[in-house]
Amino acid sequence: MAEKVLTPKEPKTPFRVWAPVVALAWLIPGGGHFLQKRPNRGALLLFSVAAMFFFGLVMRGPLFQPQGGDLLTTIIYCGGYIAPIFSGAVYGLTSAFGYSQPDVAGHVHDYGTKFLVAAGLLNVLAIVDAYEIATGKKD
Amino acid sequence: MPKINLTHFEAAILFALFTSIVLGVVTKKTDRERLQYGLYCFGCFVGTVFGLGWLMYLGHG
């Protein structure tokens, strides 16, 4: 019978260490990096995510609303609704000020929608990066 | 709120730029690697834009 090799588990980083980092990274794109004294990377992330969201707004991209139906429609509309939420404060402000655009045909509006969704998805990458830095998995 | 009208190409380049910056920042360990990977991603995006553009042009007849 083969012997089971036990590898020592790495100690888990306490919740109170990484939670504020993740929360700030979600609220302000790049905020988690600023908090961990990585201002250059934080500034690049802030610029990219905020600019992506801004261009999505000025291209008058509509924000998705959750919608049911067939599987593909559900995935697109629910995913498109959830993704921009990860942009953090900019999404909150946009919703609070009542930004709403009709979903009209046209490549500019279409790109705007994709920019709004992509901004949230890019911030997810930034949040994960900040988390990995906080837990010591990354420099 | 102002409204801007971008061409397909301008929008695709902007998308490529912002996405490449984030991918470069979050994936590599040193600044040099980040810069190289960001430029590589941007080049791939732009190459794909031109490649698919020509493919659609030629495919359209």
N, CA and C atoms of all chains as a GROMACS GRO file, in nm:
protein
  600
    1MET      N    1   0.084  -0.120   0.000
    1MET     CA    2   0.000   0.000   0.000
    1MET      C    3   0.088   0.125   0.000
    2ALA      N    4   0.058   0.211  -0.092
    2ALA     CA    5   0.140   0.332  -0.103
    2ALA      C    6   0.118   0.423   0.016
    3GLU      N    7   0.228   0.478   0.062
    3GLU     CA    8   0.216   0.570   0.176
    3GLU      C    9   0.173   0.706   0.127
    4LYS      N   10   0.088   0.766   0.203
    4LYS     CA   11   0.039   0.898   0.168
    4LYS      C   12   0.139   1.002   0.218
    5VAL      N   13   0.184   1.085   0.125
    5VAL     CA   14   0.279   1.189   0.164
    5VAL      C   15   0.203   1.312   0.211
    6LEU      N   16   0.229   1.349   0.331
    6LEU     CA   17   0.160   1.465   0.386
    6LEU      C   18   0.246   1.590   0.370
    7THR      N   19   0.191   1.687   0.304
    7THR     CA   20   0.263   1.814   0.292
    7THR      C   21   0.204   1.912   0.393
    8PRO      N   22   0.290   1.983   0.461
    8PRO     CA   23   0.237   2.076   0.561
    8PRO      C   24   0.154   2.187   0.495
    9LYS      N   25   0.038   2.212   0.554
    9LYS     CA   26  -0.049   2.316   0.499
    9LYS      C   27   0.005   2.454   0.535
   10GLU      N   28  -0.004   2.543   0.438
   10GLU     CA   29   0.038   2.680   0.467
   10GLU      C   30  -0.067   2.746   0.556
   11PRO      N   31  -0.024   2.824   0.654
   11PRO     CA   32  -0.121   2.888   0.740
   11PRO      C   33  -0.207   2.987   0.662
   12LYS      N   34  -0.337   2.985   0.692
   12LYS     CA   35  -0.428   3.073   0.620
   12LYS      C   36  -0.412   3.218   0.668
   13THR      N   37  -0.420   3.307   0.574
   13THR     CA   38  -0.414   3.448   0.611
   13THR      C   39  -0.546   3.487   0.677
   14PRO      N   40  -0.540   3.554   0.791
   14PRO     CA   41  -0.665   3.590   0.860
   14PRO      C   42  -0.756   3.677   0.775
   15PHE      N   43  -0.884   3.658   0.795
   15PHE     CA   44  -0.987   3.733   0.721
   15PHE      C   45  -0.968   3.884   0.736
   16ARG      N   46  -0.934   3.926   0.859
   16ARG     CA   47  -0.922   4.070   0.883
   16ARG      C   48  -0.804   4.132   0.808
   17VAL      N   49  -0.714   4.049   0.757
   17VAL     CA   50  -0.600   4.102   0.680
   17VAL      C   51  -0.641   4.130   0.535
   18TRP      N   52  -0.706   4.031   0.475
   18TRP     CA   53  -0.736   4.048   0.332
   18TRP      C   54  -0.872   4.112   0.303
   19ALA      N   55  -0.965   4.104   0.400
   19ALA     CA   56  -1.100   4.157   0.374
   19ALA      C   57  -1.100   4.308   0.342
   20PRO      N   58  -1.029   4.392   0.420
   20PRO     CA   59  -1.030   4.534   0.385
   20PRO      C   60  -0.967   4.562   0.249
   21VAL      N   61  -0.867   4.483   0.216
   21VAL     CA   62  -0.800   4.501   0.086
   21VAL      C   63  -0.897   4.470  -0.028
   22VAL      N   64  -0.966   4.356  -0.014
   22VAL     CA   65  -1.061   4.316  -0.118
   22VAL      C   66  -1.177   4.416  -0.127
   23ALA      N   67  -1.225   4.461  -0.010
   23ALA     CA   68  -1.337   4.556  -0.010
   23ALA      C   69  -1.297   4.687  -0.077
   24LEU      N   70  -1.178   4.737  -0.045
   24LEU     CA   71  -1.133   4.863  -0.105
   24LEU      C   72  -1.105   4.845  -0.254
   25ALA      N   73  -1.049   4.729  -0.289
   25ALA     CA   74  -1.020   4.701  -0.431
   25ALA      C   75  -1.149   4.696  -0.512
   26TRP      N   76  -1.256   4.646  -0.450
   26TRP     CA   77  -1.385   4.642  -0.520
   26TRP      C   78  -1.444   4.784  -0.530
   27LEU      N   79  -1.435   4.857  -0.419
   27LEU     CA   80  -1.497   4.990  -0.414
   27LEU      C   81  -1.426   5.089  -0.506
   28ILE      N   82  -1.294   5.090  -0.498
   28ILE     CA   83  -1.215   5.180  -0.582
   28ILE      C   84  -1.118   5.094  -0.662
   29PRO      N   85  -1.132   5.091  -0.793
   29PRO     CA   86  -1.038   5.011  -0.872
   29PRO      C   87  -0.892   5.050  -0.841
   30GLY      N   88  -0.812   4.952  -0.809
   30GLY     CA   89  -0.672   4.980  -0.773
   30GLY      C   90  -0.654   5.014  -0.627
   31GLY      N   91  -0.763   5.030  -0.554
   31GLY     CA   92  -0.757   5.070  -0.413
   31GLY      C   93  -0.682   4.969  -0.326
   32GLY      N   94  -0.700   4.842  -0.358
   32GLY     CA   95  -0.631   4.738  -0.282
   32GLY      C   96  -0.480   4.748  -0.297
   33HIS      N   97  -0.437   4.789  -0.415
   33HIS     CA   98  -0.293   4.805  -0.440
   33HIS      C   99  -0.241   4.930  -0.368
   34PHE      N  100  -0.322   5.036  -0.369
   34PHE     CA  101  -0.280   5.157  -0.296
   34PHE      C  102  -0.265   5.125  -0.147
   35LEU      N  103  -0.360   5.050  -0.094
   35LEU     CA  104  -0.358   5.015   0.048
   35LEU      C  105  -0.234   4.932   0.084
   36GLN      N  106  -0.188   4.854  -0.011
   36GLN     CA  107  -0.071   4.770   0.014
   36GLN      C  108   0.058   4.832  -0.039
   37LYS      N  109   0.052   4.963  -0.055
   37LYS     CA  110   0.170   5.041  -0.096
   37LYS      C  111   0.229   4.996  -0.229
   38ARG      N  112   0.138   4.979  -0.326
   38ARG     CA  113   0.181   4.957  -0.464
   38ARG      C  114   0.113   5.063  -0.551
   39PRO      N  115   0.154   5.189  -0.533
   39PRO     CA  116   0.079   5.299  -0.595
   39PRO      C  117   0.084   5.299  -0.748
   40ASN      N  118   0.196   5.258  -0.804
   40ASN     CA  119   0.206   5.262  -0.951
   40ASN      C  120   0.108   5.165  -1.016
   41ARG      N  121   0.106   5.043  -0.962
   41ARG     CA  122   0.014   4.944  -1.018
   41ARG      C  123  -0.131   4.984  -0.990
   42GLY      N  124  -0.154   5.038  -0.871
   42GLY     CA  125  -0.289   5.084  -0.837
   42GLY      C  126  -0.335   5.194  -0.931
   43ALA      N  127  -0.244   5.287  -0.962
   43ALA     CA  128  -0.281   5.398  -1.051
   43ALA      C  129  -0.313   5.347  -1.191
   44LEU      N  130  -0.236   5.251  -1.238
   44LEU     CA  131  -0.263   5.195  -1.372
   44LEU      C  132  -0.398   5.125  -1.376
   45LEU      N  133  -0.427   5.050  -1.269
   45LEU     CA  134  -0.556   4.979  -1.264
   45LEU      C  135  -0.671   5.079  -1.254
   46LEU      N  136  -0.653   5.181  -1.169
   46LEU     CA  137  -0.758   5.283  -1.155
   46LEU      C  138  -0.784   5.351  -1.289
   47PHE      N  139  -0.676   5.390  -1.354
   47PHE     CA  140  -0.690   5.457  -1.484
   47PHE      C  141  -0.763   5.368  -1.585
   48SER      N  142  -0.719   5.243  -1.595
   48SER     CA  143  -0.776   5.154  -1.698
   48SER      C  144  -0.923   5.125  -1.673
   49VAL      N  145  -0.956   5.088  -1.550
   49VAL     CA  146  -1.095   5.050  -1.520
   49VAL      C  147  -1.186   5.172  -1.528
   50ALA      N  148  -1.142   5.284  -1.468
   50ALA     CA  149  -1.226   5.404  -1.469
   50ALA      C  150  -1.243   5.457  -1.611
   51ALA      N  151  -1.135   5.456  -1.689
   51ALA     CA  152  -1.145   5.506  -1.826
   51ALA      C  153  -1.234   5.416  -1.911
   52MET      N  154  -1.221   5.285  -1.891
   52MET     CA  155  -1.305   5.190  -1.964
   52MET      C  156  -1.453   5.217  -1.931
   53PHE      N  157  -1.482   5.236  -1.803
   53PHE     CA  158  -1.621   5.262  -1.762
   53PHE      C  159  -1.669   5.396  -1.819
   54PHE      N  160  -1.582   5.498  -1.809
   54PHE     CA  161  -1.619   5.631  -1.860
   54PHE      C  162  -1.652   5.626  -2.009
   55PHE      N  163  -1.566   5.560  -2.085
   55PHE     CA  164  -1.593   5.551  -2.229
   55PHE      C  165  -1.722   5.473  -2.256
   56GLY      N  166  -1.748   5.373  -2.173
   56GLY     CA  167  -1.875   5.300  -2.187
   56GLY      C  168  -1.994   5.392  -2.166
   57LEU      N  169  -1.980   5.484  -2.069
   57LEU     CA  170  -2.090   5.578  -2.041
   57LEU      C  171  -2.108   5.678  -2.155
   58VAL      N  172  -1.997   5.738  -2.200
   58VAL     CA  173  -2.011   5.841  -2.303
   58VAL      C  174  -2.044   5.781  -2.440
   59MET      N  175  -2.026   5.652  -2.454
   59MET     CA  176  -2.074   5.587  -2.576
   59MET      C  177  -2.220   5.545  -2.560
   60ARG      N  178  -2.277   5.583  -2.446
   60ARG     CA  179  -2.418   5.557  -2.416
   60ARG      C  180  -2.453   5.408  -2.421
   61GLY      N  181  -2.366   5.331  -2.359
   61GLY     CA  182  -2.396   5.189  -2.349
   61GLY      C  183  -2.501   5.165  -2.243
   62PRO      N  184  -2.602   5.085  -2.272
   62PRO     CA  185  -2.704   5.056  -2.170
   62PRO      C  186  -2.651   4.959  -2.065
   63LEU      N  187  -2.701   4.975  -1.943
   63LEU     CA  188  -2.669   4.878  -1.838
   63LEU      C  189  -2.772   4.765  -1.848
   64PHE      N  190  -2.724   4.644  -1.844
   64PHE     CA  191  -2.814   4.529  -1.854
   64PHE      C  192  -2.906   4.522  -1.732
   65GLN      N  193  -3.024   4.474  -1.754
   65GLN     CA  194  -3.116   4.438  -1.645
   65GLN      C  195  -3.137   4.287  -1.652
   66PRO      N  196  -3.145   4.221  -1.534
   66PRO     CA  197  -3.164   4.074  -1.538
   66PRO      C  198  -3.290   4.037  -1.615
   67GLN      N  199  -3.276   3.937  -1.697
   67GLN     CA  200  -3.387   3.898  -1.783
   67GLN      C  201  -3.383   3.748  -1.804
   68GLY      N  202  -3.497   3.686  -1.796
   68GLY     CA  203  -3.505   3.542  -1.816
   68GLY      C  204  -3.536   3.508  -1.960
   69GLY      N  205  -3.558   3.382  -1.985
   69GLY     CA  206  -3.588   3.337  -2.120
   69GLY      C  207  -3.509   3.211  -2.148
   70ASP      N  208  -3.454   3.201  -2.267
   70ASP     CA  209  -3.371   3.084  -2.294
   70ASP      C  210  -3.236   3.098  -2.223
   71LEU      N  211  -3.161   2.990  -2.223
   71LEU     CA  212  -3.037   2.986  -2.143
   71LEU      C  213  -2.940   3.097  -2.182
   72LEU      N  214  -2.921   3.117  -2.311
   72LEU     CA  215  -2.824   3.216  -2.359
   72LEU      C  216  -2.865   3.357  -2.316
   73THR      N  217  -2.994   3.387  -2.330
   73THR     CA  218  -3.044   3.519  -2.290
   73THR      C  219  -3.023   3.541  -2.141
   74THR      N  220  -3.051   3.437  -2.062
   74THR     CA  221  -3.035   3.448  -1.917
   74THR      C  222  -2.889   3.473  -1.881
   75ILE      N  223  -2.800   3.398  -1.945
   75ILE     CA  224  -2.657   3.414  -1.915
   75ILE      C  225  -2.609   3.554  -1.953
   76ILE      N  226  -2.647   3.599  -2.072
   76ILE     CA  227  -2.601   3.730  -2.120
   76ILE      C  228  -2.654   3.843  -2.032
   77TYR      N  229  -2.785   3.838  -2.003
   77TYR     CA  230  -2.844   3.950  -1.931
   77TYR      C  231  -2.809   3.948  -1.782
   78CYS      N  232  -2.806   3.829  -1.722
   78CYS     CA  233  -2.768   3.823  -1.580
   78CYS      C  234  -2.619   3.851  -1.563
   79GLY      N  235  -2.537   3.793  -1.651
   79GLY     CA  236  -2.393   3.820  -1.647
   79GLY      C  237  -2.363   3.966  -1.674
   80GLY      N  238  -2.433   4.022  -1.772
   80GLY     CA  239  -2.414   4.163  -1.806
   80GLY      C  240  -2.463   4.256  -1.696
   81TYR      N  241  -2.556   4.207  -1.615
   81TYR     CA  242  -2.604   4.287  -1.501
   81TYR      C  243  -2.504   4.281  -1.386
   82ILE      N  244  -2.450   4.162  -1.362
   82ILE     CA  245  -2.359   4.143  -1.246
   82ILE      C  246  -2.222   4.206  -1.272
   83ALA      N  247  -2.168   4.188  -1.391
   83ALA     CA  248  -2.029   4.230  -1.418
   83ALA      C  249  -2.000   4.378  -1.387
   84PRO      N  250  -2.083   4.473  -1.432
   84PRO     CA  251  -2.049   4.613  -1.403
   84PRO      C  252  -2.052   4.647  -1.254
   85ILE      N  253  -2.123   4.567  -1.174
   85ILE     CA  254  -2.129   4.593  -1.031
   85ILE      C  255  -1.989   4.586  -0.970
   86PHE      N  256  -1.903   4.503  -1.030
   86PHE     CA  257  -1.768   4.490  -0.978
   86PHE      C  258  -1.680   4.612  -1.007
   87SER      N  259  -1.734   4.706  -1.083
   87SER     CA  260  -1.658   4.830  -1.105
   87SER      C  261  -1.653   4.916  -0.979
   88GLY      N  262  -1.741   4.885  -0.884
   88GLY     CA  263  -1.737   4.952  -0.754
   88GLY      C  264  -1.810   5.084  -0.751
   89ALA      N  265  -1.743   5.186  -0.698
   89ALA     CA  266  -1.808   5.314  -0.672
   89ALA      C  267  -1.859   5.380  -0.800
   90VAL      N  268  -1.787   5.364  -0.909
   90VAL     CA  269  -1.832   5.428  -1.033
   90VAL      C  270  -1.967   5.372  -1.078
   91TYR      N  271  -1.986   5.243  -1.055
   91TYR     CA  272  -2.116   5.183  -1.089
   91TYR      C  273  -2.224   5.236  -0.994
   92GLY      N  274  -2.187   5.245  -0.865
   92GLY     CA  275  -2.281   5.297  -0.765
   92GLY      C  276  -2.326   5.438  -0.798
   93LEU      N  277  -2.230   5.523  -0.833
   93LEU     CA  278  -2.262   5.662  -0.868
   93LEU      C  279  -2.348   5.667  -0.994
   94THR      N  280  -2.312   5.585  -1.090
   94THR     CA  281  -2.388   5.582  -1.215
   94THR      C  282  -2.534   5.544  -1.190
   95SER      N  283  -2.552   5.443  -1.107
   95SER     CA  284  -2.689   5.400  -1.075
   95SER      C  285  -2.760   5.506  -0.991
   96ALA      N  286  -2.686   5.563  -0.895
   96ALA     CA  287  -2.747   5.662  -0.804
   96ALA      C  288  -2.795   5.785  -0.880
   97PHE      N  289  -2.719   5.825  -0.982
   97PHE     CA  290  -2.758   5.943  -1.060
   97PHE      C  291  -2.858   5.910  -1.170
   98GLY      N  292  -2.903   5.787  -1.171
   98GLY     CA  293  -3.012   5.750  -1.261
   98GLY      C  294  -2.974   5.734  -1.406
   99TYR      N  295  -2.849   5.693  -1.430
   99TYR     CA  296  -2.808   5.671  -1.569
   99TYR      C  297  -2.886   5.554  -1.627
  100SER      N  298  -2.950   5.579  -1.734
  100SER     CA  299  -3.026   5.472  -1.800
  100SER      C  300  -3.035   5.504  -1.948
  101GLN      N  301  -2.992   5.411  -2.028
  101GLN     CA  302  -2.997   5.431  -2.172
  101GLN      C  303  -3.078   5.319  -2.235
  102PRO      N  304  -3.159   5.352  -2.333
  102PRO     CA  305  -3.231   5.243  -2.402
  102PRO      C  306  -3.134   5.160  -2.485
  103ASP      N  307  -3.166   5.033  -2.497
  103ASP     CA  308  -3.081   4.942  -2.573
  103ASP      C  309  -3.115   4.957  -2.721
  104VAL      N  310  -3.044   5.047  -2.788
  104VAL     CA  311  -3.074   5.073  -2.929
  104VAL      C  312  -2.967   5.011  -3.018
  105ALA      N  313  -3.002   4.994  -3.143
  105ALA     CA  314  -2.906   4.935  -3.238
  105ALA      C  315  -2.799   5.037  -3.274
  106GLY      N  316  -2.682   4.989  -3.301
  106GLY     CA  317  -2.573   5.078  -3.339
  106GLY      C  318  -2.443   5.031  -3.277
  107HIS      N  319  -2.335   5.042  -3.353
  107HIS     CA  320  -2.211   4.984  -3.303
  107HIS      C  321  -2.154   5.061  -3.185
  108VAL      N  322  -2.179   5.193  -3.178
  108VAL     CA  323  -2.123   5.272  -3.068
  108VAL      C  324  -2.189   5.232  -2.935
  109HIS      N  325  -2.322   5.222  -2.935
  109HIS     CA  326  -2.393   5.177  -2.814
  109HIS      C  327  -2.349   5.036  -2.775
  110ASP      N  328  -2.331   4.955  -2.876
  110ASP     CA  329  -2.293   4.816  -2.851
  110ASP      C  330  -2.155   4.809  -2.786
  111TYR      N  331  -2.062   4.888  -2.840
  111TYR     CA  332  -1.929   4.893  -2.779
  111TYR      C  333  -1.939   4.949  -2.637
  112GLY      N  334  -2.025   5.048  -2.619
  112GLY     CA  335  -2.041   5.108  -2.485
  112GLY      C  336  -2.083   5.004  -2.382
  113THR      N  337  -2.177   4.919  -2.421
  113THR     CA  338  -2.221   4.812  -2.332
  113THR      C  339  -2.105   4.720  -2.295
  114LYS      N  340  -2.028   4.685  -2.398
  114LYS     CA  341  -1.915   4.594  -2.373
  114LYS      C  342  -1.809   4.660  -2.285
  115PHE      N  343  -1.790   4.789  -2.303
  115PHE     CA  344  -1.693   4.861  -2.220
  115PHE      C  345  -1.738   4.860  -2.073
  116LEU      N  346  -1.868   4.881  -2.050
  116LEU     CA  347  -1.919   4.882  -1.912
  116LEU      C  348  -1.901   4.745  -1.846
  117VAL      N  349  -1.932   4.643  -1.921
  117VAL     CA  350  -1.918   4.507  -1.867
  117VAL      C  351  -1.771   4.472  -1.846
  118ALA      N  352  -1.689   4.506  -1.946
  118ALA     CA  353  -1.546   4.471  -1.938
  118ALA      C  354  -1.478   4.545  -1.823
  119ALA      N  355  -1.522   4.667  -1.794
  119ALA     CA  356  -1.461   4.742  -1.683
  119ALA      C  357  -1.479   4.665  -1.552
  120GLY      N  358  -1.599   4.610  -1.533
  120GLY     CA  359  -1.623   4.530  -1.413
  120GLY      C  360  -1.539   4.404  -1.410
  121LEU      N  361  -1.526   4.339  -1.525
  121LEU     CA  362  -1.448   4.216  -1.530
  121LEU      C  363  -1.299   4.243  -1.507
  122LEU      N  364  -1.251   4.355  -1.560
  122LEU     CA  365  -1.110   4.390  -1.537
  122LEU      C  366  -1.087   4.418  -1.388
  123ASN      N  367  -1.188   4.480  -1.325
  123ASN     CA  368  -1.170   4.506  -1.181
  123ASN      C  369  -1.173   4.377  -1.100
  124VAL      N  370  -1.242   4.274  -1.150
  124VAL     CA  371  -1.236   4.144  -1.083
  124VAL      C  372  -1.092   4.093  -1.081
  125LEU      N  373  -1.022   4.108  -1.196
  125LEU     CA  374  -0.881   4.068  -1.202
  125LEU      C  375  -0.798   4.147  -1.102
  126ALA      N  376  -0.828   4.278  -1.092
  126ALA     CA  377  -0.754   4.362  -0.998
  126ALA      C  378  -0.781   4.321  -0.853
  127ILE      N  379  -0.907   4.284  -0.824
  127ILE     CA  380  -0.943   4.240  -0.688
  127ILE      C  381  -0.868   4.111  -0.654
  128VAL      N  382  -0.866   4.018  -0.748
  128VAL     CA  383  -0.796   3.891  -0.724
  128VAL      C  384  -0.647   3.915  -0.702
  129ASP      N  385  -0.590   4.006  -0.781
  129ASP     CA  386  -0.447   4.038  -0.766
  129ASP      C  387  -0.420   4.098  -0.628
  130ALA      N  388  -0.507   4.189  -0.586
  130ALA     CA  389  -0.489   4.252  -0.454
  130ALA      C  390  -0.502   4.147  -0.343
  131TYR      N  391  -0.596   4.053  -0.361
  131TYR     CA  392  -0.614   3.945  -0.263
  131TYR      C  393  -0.488   3.859  -0.254
  132GLU      N  394  -0.433   3.825  -0.369
  132GLU     CA  395  -0.313   3.740  -0.370
  132GLU      C  396  -0.193   3.811  -0.307
  133ILE      N  397  -0.186   3.942  -0.326
  133ILE     CA  398  -0.078   4.017  -0.260
  133ILE      C  399  -0.100   4.016  -0.108
  134ALA      N  400  -0.225   4.035  -0.068
  134ALA     CA  401  -0.256   4.040   0.076
  134ALA      C  402  -0.229   3.906   0.144
  135THR      N  403  -0.252   3.797   0.073
  135THR     CA  404  -0.232   3.665   0.132
  135THR      C  405  -0.090   3.612   0.112
  136GLY      N  406  -0.005   3.692   0.049
  136GLY     CA  407   0.135   3.654   0.033
  136GLY      C  408   0.162   3.558  -0.080
  137LYS      N  409   0.062   3.534  -0.164
  137LYS     CA  410   0.084   3.443  -0.278
  137LYS      C  411   0.159   3.513  -0.391
  138LYS      N  412   0.166   3.644  -0.381
  138LYS     CA  413   0.225   3.722  -0.488
  138LYS      C  414   0.296   3.841  -0.425
  139ASP      N  415   0.395   3.892  -0.495
  139ASP     CA  416   0.466   4.009  -0.442
  139ASP      C  417   0.379   4.133  -0.461
  140MET      N  418  -2.465   6.474  -2.022
  140MET     CA  419  -2.342   6.398  -2.042
  140MET      C  420  -2.300   6.401  -2.190
  141PRO      N  421  -2.173   6.423  -2.215
  141PRO     CA  422  -2.129   6.424  -2.356
  141PRO      C  423  -2.144   6.287  -2.420
  142LYS      N  424  -2.152   6.291  -2.549
  142LYS     CA  425  -2.159   6.164  -2.621
  142LYS      C  426  -2.049   6.160  -2.726
  143ILE      N  427  -1.983   6.049  -2.735
  143ILE     CA  428  -1.880   6.039  -2.838
  143ILE      C  429  -1.915   5.928  -2.936
  144ASN      N  430  -1.874   5.949  -3.056
  144ASN     CA  431  -1.892   5.848  -3.160
  144ASN      C  432  -1.756   5.799  -3.204
  145LEU      N  433  -1.730   5.674  -3.182
  145LEU     CA  434  -1.603   5.617  -3.224
  145LEU      C  435  -1.627   5.519  -3.337
  146THR      N  436  -1.527   5.506  -3.421
  146THR     CA  437  -1.535   5.402  -3.525
  146THR      C  438  -1.508   5.267  -3.460
  147HIS      N  439  -1.535   5.161  -3.534
  147HIS     CA  440  -1.503   5.026  -3.485
  147HIS      C  441  -1.356   5.018  -3.446
  148PHE      N  442  -1.271   5.073  -3.532
  148PHE     CA  443  -1.127   5.062  -3.510
  148PHE      C  444  -1.085   5.136  -3.382
  149GLU      N  445  -1.135   5.258  -3.366
  149GLU     CA  446  -1.099   5.336  -3.247
  149GLU      C  447  -1.146   5.268  -3.119
  150ALA      N  448  -1.270   5.218  -3.122
  150ALA     CA  449  -1.323   5.150  -3.004
  150ALA      C  450  -1.242   5.024  -2.972
  151ALA      N  451  -1.207   4.950  -3.076
  151ALA     CA  452  -1.131   4.826  -3.055
  151ALA      C  453  -0.991   4.857  -3.000
  152ILE      N  454  -0.930   4.964  -3.049
  152ILE     CA  455  -0.796   5.001  -3.001
  152ILE      C  456  -0.803   5.046  -2.854
  153LEU      N  457  -0.907   5.124  -2.820
  153LEU     CA  458  -0.922   5.166  -2.680
  153LEU      C  459  -0.943   5.045  -2.589
  154PHE      N  460  -1.029   4.956  -2.633
  154PHE     CA  461  -1.055   4.833  -2.556
  154PHE      C  462  -0.925   4.755  -2.536
  155ALA      N  463  -0.849   4.742  -2.645
  155ALA     CA  464  -0.722   4.669  -2.639
  155ALA      C  465  -0.625   4.736  -2.542
  156LEU      N  466  -0.620   4.867  -2.545
  156LEU     CA  467  -0.527   4.942  -2.460
  156LEU      C  468  -0.556   4.918  -2.312
  157PHE      N  469  -0.681   4.941  -2.273
  157PHE     CA  470  -0.715   4.929  -2.130
  157PHE      C  471  -0.701   4.784  -2.082
  158THR      N  472  -0.746   4.692  -2.165
  158THR     CA  473  -0.738   4.551  -2.125
  158THR      C  474  -0.593   4.506  -2.114
  159SER      N  475  -0.509   4.550  -2.207
  159SER     CA  476  -0.368   4.510  -2.204
  159SER      C  477  -0.298   4.564  -2.080
  160ILE      N  478  -0.332   4.687  -2.042
  160ILE     CA  479  -0.270   4.745  -1.921
  160ILE      C  480  -0.302   4.658  -1.800
  161VAL      N  481  -0.431   4.623  -1.785
  161VAL     CA  482  -0.471   4.544  -1.668
  161VAL      C  483  -0.408   4.405  -1.672
  162LEU      N  484  -0.411   4.342  -1.789
  162LEU     CA  485  -0.351   4.208  -1.799
  162LEU      C  486  -0.203   4.212  -1.768
  163GLY      N  487  -0.136   4.316  -1.815
  163GLY     CA  488   0.007   4.329  -1.786
  163GLY      C  489   0.033   4.349  -1.638
  164VAL      N  490  -0.048   4.432  -1.574
  164VAL     CA  491  -0.026   4.464  -1.432
  164VAL      C  492  -0.051   4.342  -1.342
  165VAL      N  493  -0.156   4.266  -1.371
  165VAL     CA  494  -0.196   4.161  -1.276
  165VAL      C  495  -0.130   4.025  -1.299
  166THR      N  496  -0.066   4.007  -1.415
  166THR     CA  497  -0.020   3.870  -1.442
  166THR      C  498   0.129   3.848  -1.418
  167LYS      N  499   0.211   3.948  -1.426
  167LYS     CA  500   0.355   3.925  -1.419
  167LYS      C  501   0.415   3.979  -1.289
  168LYS      N  502   0.541   3.942  -1.267
  168LYS     CA  503   0.602   3.972  -1.137
  168LYS      C  504   0.691   4.096  -1.135
  169THR      N  505   0.761   4.121  -1.244
  169THR     CA  506   0.848   4.240  -1.245
  169THR      C  507   0.792   4.344  -1.342
  170ASP      N  508   0.837   4.468  -1.323
  170ASP     CA  509   0.786   4.575  -1.409
  170ASP      C  510   0.822   4.551  -1.555
  171ARG      N  511   0.942   4.500  -1.577
  171ARG     CA  512   0.985   4.473  -1.714
  171ARG      C  513   0.894   4.368  -1.780
  172GLU      N  514   0.865   4.261  -1.704
  172GLU     CA  515   0.777   4.155  -1.757
  172GLU      C  516   0.636   4.209  -1.782
  173ARG      N  517   0.593   4.296  -1.691
  173ARG     CA  518   0.458   4.355  -1.706
  173ARG      C  519   0.450   4.437  -1.834
  174LEU      N  520   0.552   4.519  -1.856
  174LEU     CA  521   0.554   4.603  -1.976
  174LEU      C  522   0.557   4.516  -2.101
  175GLN      N  523   0.642   4.415  -2.100
  175GLN     CA  524   0.653   4.326  -2.217
  175GLN      C  525   0.520   4.254  -2.243
  176TYR      N  526   0.460   4.203  -2.136
  176TYR     CA  527   0.336   4.128  -2.155
  176TYR      C  528   0.221   4.220  -2.198
  177GLY      N  529   0.219   4.341  -2.141
  177GLY     CA  530   0.117   4.438  -2.182
  177GLY      C  531   0.130   4.471  -2.330
  178LEU      N  532   0.253   4.495  -2.375
  178LEU     CA  533   0.275   4.525  -2.517
  178LEU      C  534   0.240   4.404  -2.604
  179TYR      N  535   0.274   4.285  -2.553
  179TYR     CA  536   0.243   4.162  -2.628
  179TYR      C  537   0.091   4.148  -2.644
  180CYS      N  538   0.017   4.168  -2.535
  180CYS     CA  539  -0.130   4.157  -2.541
  180CYS      C  540  -0.187   4.260  -2.637
  181PHE      N  541  -0.135   4.384  -2.627
  181PHE     CA  542  -0.185   4.490  -2.715
  181PHE      C  543  -0.158   4.452  -2.862
  182GLY      N  544  -0.038   4.402  -2.888
  182GLY     CA  545  -0.005   4.359  -3.024
  182GLY      C  546  -0.097   4.249  -3.072
  183CYS      N  547  -0.128   4.153  -2.983
  183CYS     CA  548  -0.218   4.043  -3.020
  183CYS      C  549  -0.358   4.096  -3.053
  184PHE      N  550  -0.406   4.188  -2.969
  184PHE     CA  551  -0.538   4.248  -2.994
  184PHE      C  552  -0.542   4.317  -3.130
  185VAL      N  553  -0.441   4.402  -3.153
  185VAL     CA  554  -0.438   4.479  -3.278
  185VAL      C  555  -0.422   4.385  -3.397
  186GLY      N  556  -0.336   4.285  -3.382
  186GLY     CA  557  -0.318   4.187  -3.490
  186GLY      C  558  -0.447   4.114  -3.521
  187THR      N  559  -0.521   4.079  -3.416
  187THR     CA  560  -0.649   4.010  -3.435
  187THR      C  561  -0.750   4.101  -3.505
  188VAL      N  562  -0.750   4.229  -3.467
  188VAL     CA  563  -0.842   4.324  -3.531
  188VAL      C  564  -0.815   4.329  -3.682
  189PHE      N  565  -0.686   4.343  -3.717
  189PHE     CA  566  -0.653   4.350  -3.860
  189PHE      C  567  -0.679   4.216  -3.929
  190GLY      N  568  -0.643   4.106  -3.862
  190GLY     CA  569  -0.664   3.974  -3.921
  190GLY      C  570  -0.810   3.946  -3.948
  191LEU      N  571  -0.893   3.969  -3.847
  191LEU     CA  572  -1.036   3.942  -3.865
  191LEU      C  573  -1.098   4.042  -3.964
  192GLY      N  574  -1.046   4.164  -3.961
  192GLY     CA  575  -1.095   4.265  -4.056
  192GLY      C  576  -1.072   4.220  -4.200
  193TRP      N  577  -0.949   4.175  -4.228
  193TRP     CA  578  -0.919   4.126  -4.362
  193TRP      C  579  -0.999   4.001  -4.395
  194LEU      N  580  -1.016   3.913  -4.297
  194LEU     CA  581  -1.092   3.789  -4.318
  194LEU      C  582  -1.235   3.821  -4.357
  195MET      N  583  -1.294   3.917  -4.285
  195MET     CA  584  -1.432   3.954  -4.317
  195MET      C  585  -1.440   4.022  -4.454
  196TYR      N  586  -1.338   4.106  -4.482
  196TYR     CA  587  -1.336   4.176  -4.612
  196TYR      C  588  -1.326   4.076  -4.727
  197LEU      N  589  -1.234   3.980  -4.714
  197LEU     CA  590  -1.214   3.882  -4.821
  197LEU      C  591  -1.331   3.784  -4.827
  198GLY      N  592  -1.384   3.748  -4.710
  198GLY     CA  593  -1.496   3.655  -4.706
  198GLY      C  594  -1.622   3.714  -4.763
  199HIS      N  595  -1.630   3.845  -4.754
  199HIS     CA  596  -1.752   3.912  -4.804
  199HIS      C  597  -1.756   3.916  -4.956
  200GLY      N  598  -1.639   3.906  -5.017
  200GLY     CA  599  -1.634   3.898  -5.162
  200GLY      C  600  -1.619   4.031  -5.229
   0.00000   0.00000   0.00000
